[in-house]
Amino acid sequence: MTDDLNDPKSLPDGLRFLAGGGRATRLILERDWSSHLLGEPSGWPEALKATLSTLLNSPESMLLAWGRDELTFFFNETYIPLLGPRVSWAMGAPFREVWADAWAQARPIIDQAFEGRSQRFTDLPWKLATDRGAAETWFTFSYSRILDADGEIAGLFVFTNETTARVLADRALAHSQDELRALNETLEAQVAERTAERDRLWEISPDLLVVIDFHGVLRRVNPAWTTLLGYAEEELIGHHVNEFVVQEDHGETTDAYELAAEGGKPRIENRYRHKDGSIRHISWVAAPAGNLTYGTGRDVTEQRAAAEALRQAEEALRQSQKMEAVGQLTGGIAHDFNNLLTGITGSLELLATRVSQGRIKDVDRYINAARGRRSGPPPSPTACSPSPVARRSPPSTRT
């Protein structure tokens, strides 16, 4: 006998029906059948030989349980991975011993098959001992009976395939899909919530909110435009922004939306005409997104007015401080001039007194004193003729 078990001629006469079974054929040949109830393979019934040959040469995972009660277990090479550590002794053993841990599940199905109710099961869960791997397994298989020439039950044919990997993969996929579905629902709820929040902010914002295209046409405005500028929404949408901006600010406004069209983020302050004709100063920040620009405008009219009032007050204060300084300067000059006049007046009064008394000696000294060129102290007035200067308060000294 050669190692090529696919060639029937490599097997002895009476065993050539085992050709093509690969490792399964070798397991049959290596088993001692002398004490088995079926006896040596060469003497097996022709129905068993033909059915077993079909089994051994099939590429699908199959098993054959021969007999009505004993159910001798045969399997092909494709079925071997399902047996785990049982493979070394399972060939020819009773079905109930090979799958002792699944016998309670298998027995009712076998009985139904013997009654002619063949069944096919898809992804059926089986509880197995852990010596073959995972205890939780799934199989797709069909059970059908084999009848001999007299119509008696000769055995059971089982086409089987373990689907544990696919079932677990499908479960994982379903779990992932459930998680993704839940995540999508959560995201949808979050998007709806954020959208509602955005809409609320759009509606209640005291600042001007605008969506404007890159040509300066207003596409969307919030209610603050009506509150601050008096225009209804339909009076604004579809109109160019410069229709509402004062003429002098058209250029800067155009530069702003053109900058946004180039990807920039403009910041400007321009003046808008209120519907009642008044002027409002609006400070803008904006940024492009897609083919539109989104902007926020704050009314700074009152801040501008307050700043101008403060500027004017500061200017008035500076003018007041200047006038006070001038007043202090002129007051000092007048004080000094008054002191000077007092000296001149006093000298002239003394001179007039001397002349009226006929005392003209040293009158030039009083004249020089009045002129500010004193050569010495003028003579004191006599006790009988007190000088008018003596009756006046002395001039104060300016500090």
Secondary structure, DSSP 8 states (H G I E B T S, - for coil): --S-TTSGGGS-TT-GGGTT-THHHHHHHHS--TTSTT--GGGS-HHHHHHHHHHHT-SS-EEEEESSSS-EEEE-GGGGGGTGGGHHHHTTSBHHHHTGGGHHHHHHHHHHHHTT--EEEEEEEEE--GGGS-SEEEEEEEEEEEE-TTS-EEEEEEEEEE-HHHHHHHHHHHHHHHHHHHHHHHHHHHHHHHHHHHHHHHHH-SSEEEEEETTSBEEEE-THHHHHH---GGGTTTSBGGGSB-GGGHHHHHHHHHHHHTT---EEEEEEE-TTS-EEEEEEEEEEETTEEEEEEEE-HHHHHHHHHHHHHHHHHHHHHHHHHHHHHHHHHHHHHHHHHHHHHHHHHHHHHHHHTT--TTHHHHHHHHHT--SS------TTS--GGGGS-------
